């Protein structure tokens, strides 16, 4: 998608691996010399949209006051093929959108890669919805997947040596399926291998009332709990959408569009909004229909038991 200039947005729920993917893409662009310049701009700590331009200016090494940055950005980013990466944009989406709409027309060879939980709405934006980790076995071992490989890699960090075996393989694969292939959830779960066997961990994940979290996993503080991640997406929803996502929590094993309409009063607009925020995802359907599942912080609960982002 970055072969052509313009904005590309990597979207997905928190912990889906958006930043990690952007790092790999930017590294590849730099290594292959696809662009004359690659600029990485972290925005996770930006307090408001007003800080977007200064953050980009600092990353580019611009001088003068922030009021001079736009002109300098056009000059620097418009000279040759460049890649601008804006990481963690959702809370400053307005500032990102306004700035990109301002500079992109004057930078015809500029590619922009943004990571965000919500599309920015920039003119010409192309969206890459990051998929869950693969859970289909490759080679001789059906349990050896991208998801189980991540689990084992993180488990060795807290309980070395750890390995995928014929005995634990099916259980690890089921753990990853239970966690919907979400990388952060797999990392958090793997950190519990120091105190739980795979079988006990799976039982805990399917019956516990506490949201998945860990003090041991090597993750950022804002990613210590799946509940915290989902709660931060909750703020982008209106009251009607919140009621729908709570009602959808009764489904186990996914639901159809028709079922969502009957049970939760969800129309296509609501499903689109929840999908854009990655609070639900569309599942592969061999029959050509549309089927969805809810990203969960915990096992299914009755609506009266649920609160924010449950």
C-alpha positions, 0 to 999 in steps of 0.5 A: 500500500505504501508503494503509492504516495499518500496516507495509509492507516493501520487500524485495530484494537489496542494491543493488536500489534499496530506499532510493531507492524509500523516499526517493521514496515518503516525498517524495511522501507529504510533498509530497501531505500524505498524512501529518501527519508523516514521519520518516526513520530510517537504521539502516545504522550501528546496531550492534545491535537495542538502538540501534533505539529511540534512533535513532527517538527521535533522528529524532523529536527526543525528550528524556529517556533512551532508557528513556522513548522508547516512551511518547513515540513512542506519543504523537508517532506516535499523534497523527494520520496519520504515516509512519515510515520505517526504512531498512536494517533487516535486521541489526537486524530483531529490534529493529525487529520488537519495537519495532513490535509494541509501538507499532503497536497504540497508533498506529492511523493510523501507516504504517511503511515499512521497507527490508530484505533480509529480511522483519521478521515484524511483525504485519500486515506487507505485503511489496513485493518490489522488481522489477529495472529494466524492460528492455522498450523503450518508444516508437520505440527498443526499447533505450530502457529504464529500465535503459539510461537508468540506465546512460547517466546514470551513464556520463555521470558518468565519460565525458561526453558519453555517449548511447544510439545506434543503434550502442551501444543493443543492446549496452547493452541486453544488458549490462543483461540480463546484470546482471538489471536490478539498479540497483547492478550497472548503476551499477558497470558504467557506471563502466567506460565510461571505459576499456572500450567497451560491446562490451568491457564486455559481453565482460568481464562474461560471461567475467571471473572477478572480481566486478563492482566499481568505485572510480569509481562514486558509491555508498556504500562498502558497495556498491563490489562486488556480491560484498560485497553478496552476501556480506552476504546469505550470513550469513543462510543456514544450511549447507543453504541455502548448499549449495543456492545453490552447487549452483544456480550451475551453471544458465545461463538460469534453472531450474525448481523440479523441476530445483532439487530434482533438482540441488540438493536444494532444497525449497519452503522453501529456495526461499522462503528464498532468494527472501526474501533476493533471492538468487534471483528468480522469472522471468515464465513465459508457460506458467504455471509457476515458473522462477527465476534466481540473482543472481550476482556473476560468471558461472556457475562450477562448484560446486567453484570457488565459495565464499561467495555465488558 
